[in-house]
Amino acid sequence: MILITFVSFRVISWLRLLRTETTKPHESTRIILLTPDKRLARLCLLVATAFLLISCGAAKEPDAARLATDNAATAELNRVNAILASNGPITRADLDSLVKLREQYPNAAPVRQILQGAFIKREDWAAAEKIIADTRDNERTNSDRLNLAKIYFKQGKFSECADLLKAMPPNADEHVEILALLGQSEFYRGNLDEAGKSFESVLGDLVSQKRADDISLLGTIYFRRGDQAKAIETLQNAVEISPENISANSALSRAYAASGDDIRAEAIRKKLKSINIRVAAEEKRKSRVIPLFYKLEDAYAAKDFEKVVALVEQIQPDADDATKPTLYRYLAAAYQAQGKQTEANNALAEAAKLTQK
């Protein structure tokens, strides 16, 4: 590739010199003599340009090929992707790891997309949007566009989100996610008919994938239309999938009340009171854990590894199952930095065990 680029630039330089010589007014005889060569020169210019374009495009291919043979990098991507799929927290250490992989494989789409997902998970919308903005439109994948739509949605830009989703080419792997997000965007824009059509087109998938929030929105659309029978049936599906989903239970209670079934409506209202008590207790737990988690990230960034160990021990009693593997990974990193390899290995083993559950 370097050789092609060098030759291409040499040809272009020669062409510039030739053009200068043939445009001098006092050398008209030479211009006539060089006319056949100019045709050849233009052909060479086209070939050189093609080589440059090919070489620029080919630069992206080695990244994907090298990544495919890098077992450690692939394992790390799979690890972070599993955290994203399990709704676990993405730590600063996870981000640092992904950023290093991006530096190593700048043109590998899997690295770019998982890094986007990590930024989105941490609600760092600007960083996630910048990665996509730095990617040329003709190189963006459906996953890139879907992530950008999610960013717009989280920012409350429902029109931009809907427009982007409608322009996306169909993709069998992502069509449920696309249509569900489109339904949400149209719902919050006030376009209930459009939202309903989007949800209904993938309703079977929403049920099989246990997407209670999306099903609850569809039930709410039926409720607002006055179709209480359909609303109750749909919202019951949502509650069966997620028994403590506050939105689904609240909408179902209203639908029963609107249909004249006050007994069921009251029973669900009582259930909601119990759910709210449990939710309040959970929020209290989070209010204790989250500030400590931020301190943990700051200590890790400052390389204060003794403090990292102390904070992990402080957080663990209140940590939920999704957070515990992350705490053990911080613990492993801190022990490794302190030269305590046995303790680090034990912490990593605990993280792997919890992740598999």
C-alpha positions as CSV (number, residue, x, y, z in Angstrom):
1,M,0.0,0.0,0.0
2,I,2.9,2.4,0.9
3,L,4.5,1.7,-2.5
4,I,1.2,2.3,-4.4
5,T,0.8,5.6,-2.6
6,F,4.4,6.7,-3.3
7,V,4.1,5.8,-7.0
8,S,0.7,7.6,-7.2
9,F,2.1,10.8,-5.8
10,R,5.1,10.6,-8.1
11,V,2.8,10.3,-11.1
12,I,0.7,13.3,-9.9
13,S,3.9,15.4,-9.4
14,W,5.0,14.6,-12.9
15,L,1.7,15.5,-14.3
16,R,1.8,18.9,-12.6
17,L,5.3,19.5,-14.1
18,L,4.0,18.5,-17.5
19,R,1.0,20.8,-17.3
20,T,3.3,23.7,-16.4
21,E,5.6,23.1,-19.3
22,T,2.8,22.8,-21.8
23,T,1.0,25.9,-20.8
24,K,3.9,28.3,-21.4
25,P,2.8,30.6,-24.3
26,H,6.3,30.7,-25.9
27,E,6.4,26.9,-26.2
28,S,3.5,26.3,-28.6
29,T,5.5,23.9,-30.8
30,R,6.2,21.7,-27.7
31,I,2.6,21.7,-26.8
32,I,1.7,20.2,-30.2
33,L,4.4,17.6,-29.8
34,L,3.2,16.7,-26.3
35,T,-0.5,16.4,-27.0
36,P,-0.5,12.6,-27.4
37,D,1.4,12.3,-24.1
38,K,-1.2,14.4,-22.4
39,R,-3.8,11.8,-23.2
40,L,-1.6,9.1,-21.6
41,A,-0.9,11.4,-18.7
42,R,-4.6,11.8,-18.0
43,L,-5.0,8.1,-18.1
44,C,-2.2,7.7,-15.6
45,L,-3.8,10.3,-13.4
46,L,-7.0,8.3,-13.4
47,V,-5.1,5.1,-12.6
48,A,-3.2,6.9,-9.8
49,T,-6.4,8.2,-8.3
50,A,-7.9,4.7,-8.4
51,F,-4.9,3.3,-6.6
52,L,-5.2,6.0,-3.9
53,L,-8.9,5.2,-3.4
54,I,-8.2,1.5,-3.3
55,S,-5.3,1.9,-0.9
56,C,-7.5,4.1,1.5
57,G,-10.3,1.5,1.4
58,A,-7.9,-1.4,1.9
59,A,-6.6,0.2,5.0
60,K,-9.8,-0.7,6.8
61,E,-9.7,-4.4,5.8
62,P,-6.6,-5.3,7.8
63,D,-8.2,-4.1,11.0
64,A,-11.1,-6.5,10.7
65,A,-8.7,-9.3,9.7
66,R,-6.3,-8.7,12.5
67,L,-9.1,-8.4,15.1
68,A,-10.5,-11.8,13.9
69,T,-7.1,-13.4,14.8
70,D,-6.6,-11.5,18.1
71,N,-8.1,-13.9,20.6
72,A,-7.4,-11.6,23.6
73,A,-9.1,-8.6,21.9
74,T,-12.1,-10.7,20.8
75,A,-12.5,-12.1,24.3
76,E,-12.5,-8.6,25.8
77,L,-15.1,-7.4,23.3
78,N,-17.2,-10.4,24.1
79,R,-16.9,-9.7,27.8
80,V,-18.0,-6.0,27.5
81,N,-20.7,-7.0,25.1
82,A,-22.0,-9.5,27.6
83,I,-22.2,-6.7,30.3
84,L,-24.2,-4.6,27.9
85,A,-26.6,-7.5,27.1
86,S,-27.0,-8.3,30.8
87,N,-27.8,-4.6,31.7
88,G,-24.8,-4.5,34.0
89,P,-22.8,-1.3,34.7
90,I,-20.0,-0.2,32.4
91,T,-17.0,0.9,34.4
92,R,-14.3,3.4,33.6
93,A,-12.0,0.4,33.4
94,D,-14.2,-1.1,30.7
95,L,-14.2,2.1,28.8
96,D,-10.4,2.4,29.1
97,S,-10.1,-1.1,27.7
98,L,-12.4,-0.3,24.7
99,V,-10.6,2.9,24.0
100,K,-7.3,1.1,23.8
101,L,-8.8,-1.5,21.4
102,R,-10.2,1.4,19.3
103,E,-6.6,2.8,19.0
104,Q,-5.4,-0.6,18.0
105,Y,-8.2,-1.3,15.5
106,P,-9.5,2.1,14.5
107,N,-11.5,0.8,11.5
108,A,-13.0,-2.3,13.0
109,A,-16.8,-2.0,13.2
110,P,-17.3,-4.3,16.2
111,V,-14.9,-2.2,18.4
112,R,-16.6,1.0,17.3
113,Q,-20.1,-0.3,17.9
114,I,-19.4,-1.8,21.3
115,L,-17.7,1.4,22.4
116,Q,-20.8,3.3,21.2
117,G,-22.9,1.0,23.3
118,A,-20.7,1.5,26.3
119,F,-21.0,5.3,26.1
120,I,-24.7,5.1,25.6
121,K,-25.0,2.8,28.7
122,R,-23.1,5.4,30.7
123,E,-25.4,8.1,29.2
124,D,-22.4,9.9,27.7
125,W,-24.4,11.0,24.7
126,A,-21.9,13.5,23.4
127,A,-19.1,10.9,23.3
128,A,-21.3,8.2,21.6
129,E,-22.6,10.7,19.0
130,K,-19.0,11.9,18.2
131,I,-17.9,8.3,17.4
132,I,-20.8,8.1,14.9
133,A,-20.2,11.6,13.6
134,D,-16.6,10.7,12.9
135,T,-17.7,7.7,10.8
136,R,-18.5,8.6,7.2
137,D,-22.1,8.0,6.3
138,N,-21.4,5.4,3.6
139,E,-19.4,3.4,6.2
140,R,-22.0,3.5,8.9
141,T,-23.7,0.2,9.6
142,N,-27.3,-0.3,10.7
143,S,-26.0,-0.7,14.3
144,D,-24.3,2.7,14.0
145,R,-27.6,4.3,12.8
146,L,-29.6,2.5,15.5
147,N,-27.3,3.7,18.2
148,L,-27.6,7.3,16.8
149,A,-31.4,6.9,16.9
150,K,-31.1,5.8,20.6
151,I,-29.1,8.9,21.4
152,Y,-31.7,11.1,19.8
153,F,-34.4,9.4,21.7
154,K,-32.6,9.8,25.1
155,Q,-32.1,13.4,24.3
156,G,-35.8,13.9,23.6
157,K,-35.3,14.4,19.9
158,F,-38.2,12.2,18.9
159,S,-38.7,13.6,15.4
160,E,-35.0,13.1,14.5
161,C,-35.1,9.6,16.0
162,A,-38.2,8.6,14.0
163,D,-36.9,10.1,10.7
164,L,-33.6,8.3,11.1
165,L,-35.3,5.0,11.8
166,K,-37.7,5.3,8.9
167,A,-34.7,5.9,6.5
168,M,-32.8,2.8,7.7
169,P,-32.7,-0.2,5.3
170,P,-34.5,-3.3,6.5
171,N,-32.3,-5.7,8.5
172,A,-33.6,-9.0,9.8
173,D,-31.4,-9.0,12.9
174,E,-32.4,-5.5,14.1
175,H,-35.9,-5.0,12.7
176,V,-37.6,-5.6,16.1
177,E,-35.3,-3.1,17.8
178,I,-35.9,-0.6,15.0
179,L,-39.7,-0.9,14.9
180,A,-40.0,-0.9,18.7
181,L,-37.9,2.3,19.0
182,L,-39.9,3.8,16.2
183,G,-43.1,3.0,18.1
184,Q,-41.7,4.7,21.2
185,S,-40.6,7.8,19.3
186,E,-44.0,8.1,17.5
187,F,-45.8,7.6,20.9
188,Y,-43.9,10.4,22.5
189,R,-44.5,12.6,19.4
190,G,-48.2,12.1,19.9
191,N,-48.6,10.0,16.7
192,L,-50.5,7.2,18.4
193,D,-51.7,5.6,15.1
194,E,-48.2,5.4,13.7
195,A,-46.9,4.1,17.1
196,G,-49.5,1.5,17.2
197,K,-48.7,0.2,13.7
198,S,-45.0,-0.1,14.6
199,F,-45.7,-2.1,17.8
200,E,-48.4,-4.3,16.2
201,S,-46.1,-5.2,13.3
202,V,-43.7,-6.9,15.7
203,L,-46.0,-7.8,18.6
204,G,-45.2,-11.5,18.5
205,D,-41.5,-10.7,18.8
206,L,-42.1,-8.2,21.6
207,V,-43.9,-10.9,23.6
208,S,-41.2,-13.6,22.8
209,Q,-38.5,-11.1,23.7
210,K,-40.3,-10.1,26.9
211,R,-40.3,-6.4,26.1
212,A,-42.9,-5.4,28.7
213,D,-42.3,-1.7,28.3
214,D,-43.1,-1.7,24.6
215,I,-46.2,-3.9,25.1
216,S,-47.3,-1.6,27.9
217,L,-47.1,1.4,25.5
218,L,-49.2,-0.5,23.0
219,G,-51.8,-1.3,25.7
220,T,-51.8,2.4,26.6
221,I,-52.5,3.3,23.0
222,Y,-55.6,1.0,23.0
223,F,-56.7,2.6,26.3
224,R,-56.5,6.1,24.9
225,R,-58.4,5.0,21.8
226,G,-61.2,3.7,24.1
227,D,-60.7,0.1,23.2
228,Q,-60.6,-1.2,26.8
229,A,-60.9,-4.9,25.9
230,K,-57.8,-4.8,23.7
231,A,-56.0,-2.6,26.3
232,I,-56.7,-5.1,29.1
233,E,-55.6,-8.1,27.0
234,T,-52.4,-6.3,26.0
235,L,-51.5,-4.9,29.4
236,Q,-52.2,-8.3,31.0
237,N,-49.5,-9.7,28.7
238,A,-47.1,-7.0,29.8
239,V,-47.8,-7.7,33.5
240,E,-47.3,-11.5,33.0
241,I,-43.9,-10.8,31.6
242,S,-43.0,-8.2,34.2
243,P,-45.3,-8.5,37.3
244,E,-43.8,-5.5,39.0
245,N,-43.7,-3.2,36.0
246,I,-45.3,0.0,37.4
247,S,-46.3,1.5,34.1
248,A,-48.1,-1.7,32.9
249,N,-49.9,-2.2,36.3
250,S,-50.9,1.4,36.4
251,A,-52.3,1.4,32.9
252,L,-54.1,-1.9,33.5
253,S,-55.7,-0.5,36.6
254,R,-57.0,2.4,34.6
255,A,-58.3,0.2,31.8
256,Y,-60.2,-2.0,34.3
257,A,-61.7,1.1,35.9
258,A,-62.7,2.5,32.5
259,S,-64.4,-0.8,31.6
260,G,-66.4,-0.7,34.8
261,D,-64.5,-3.5,36.7
262,D,-63.8,-1.6,39.9
263,I,-62.9,-4.7,41.9
264,R,-59.9,-5.6,39.6
265,A,-58.9,-2.0,39.3
266,E,-58.8,-1.6,43.1
267,A,-56.9,-4.9,43.5
268,I,-54.2,-3.7,41.1
269,R,-54.0,-0.3,42.9
270,K,-53.2,-2.2,46.2
271,K,-50.6,-4.2,44.4
272,L,-49.1,-1.0,43.1
273,K,-48.7,0.3,46.7
274,S,-46.7,-2.8,47.6
275,I,-44.6,-2.4,44.5
276,N,-43.9,1.3,45.3
277,I,-42.7,0.4,48.8
278,R,-40.2,-2.1,47.4
279,V,-39.1,0.3,44.7
280,A,-38.5,3.0,47.4
281,A,-36.4,0.6,49.3
282,E,-34.4,-0.2,46.2
283,E,-33.9,3.4,45.4
284,K,-32.6,3.9,49.0
285,R,-30.1,1.1,48.5
286,K,-29.0,2.7,45.2
287,S,-28.6,6.1,46.9
288,R,-26.1,4.5,49.2
289,V,-24.2,2.6,46.5
290,I,-24.1,5.1,43.6
291,P,-22.0,7.8,45.3
292,L,-19.6,5.1,46.5
293,F,-19.4,3.7,43.0
294,Y,-18.4,7.1,41.7
295,K,-15.7,7.3,44.3
296,L,-14.5,3.9,43.3
297,E,-14.1,5.0,39.7
298,D,-12.3,8.2,40.8
299,A,-9.9,6.1,42.9
300,Y,-9.2,3.8,40.0
301,A,-8.6,6.7,37.7
302,A,-6.2,8.2,40.3
303,K,-4.4,4.8,40.6
304,D,-5.1,4.8,44.3
305,F,-5.5,1.0,44.4
306,E,-5.6,0.6,48.2
307,K,-8.6,2.9,48.2
308,V,-10.2,0.8,45.4
309,V,-9.9,-2.3,47.5
310,A,-11.4,-0.6,50.5
311,L,-14.3,0.9,48.5
312,V,-15.1,-2.5,46.9
313,E,-15.4,-4.0,50.3
314,Q,-17.6,-1.2,51.4
315,I,-20.0,-1.5,48.4
316,Q,-20.3,-5.3,48.2
317,P,-22.9,-5.8,51.0
318,D,-25.4,-3.5,49.2
319,A,-24.4,-4.5,45.6
320,D,-27.0,-6.2,43.4
321,D,-26.2,-9.3,41.3
322,A,-25.6,-7.2,38.1
323,T,-23.0,-5.0,39.9
324,K,-21.0,-7.7,41.8
325,P,-19.0,-8.9,38.8
326,T,-17.9,-5.4,38.0
327,L,-16.7,-4.9,41.6
328,Y,-14.6,-8.1,41.4
329,R,-13.1,-6.8,38.1
330,Y,-12.1,-3.6,39.9
331,L,-10.7,-5.7,42.7
332,A,-8.7,-7.8,40.3
333,A,-7.3,-4.7,38.5
334,A,-6.3,-3.2,41.9
335,Y,-4.6,-6.4,43.1
336,Q,-2.8,-6.8,39.8
337,A,-1.4,-3.3,40.0
338,Q,-0.2,-4.0,43.5
339,G,1.6,-7.2,42.3
340,K,-0.9,-9.5,44.1
341,Q,-1.5,-11.9,41.2
342,T,-3.1,-14.7,43.2
343,E,-5.7,-12.3,44.7
344,A,-6.2,-10.9,41.2
345,N,-6.8,-14.3,39.7
346,N,-9.3,-15.2,42.5
347,A,-11.2,-12.0,42.0
348,L,-11.4,-12.6,38.2
349,A,-12.6,-16.1,38.9
350,E,-15.4,-14.8,41.1
351,A,-16.4,-12.3,38.4
352,A,-16.6,-15.0,35.8
353,K,-18.6,-17.2,38.1
354,L,-21.2,-14.5,38.8
355,T,-21.4,-13.5,35.1
356,Q,-22.3,-17.1,34.1
357,K,-25.3,-17.2,36.5
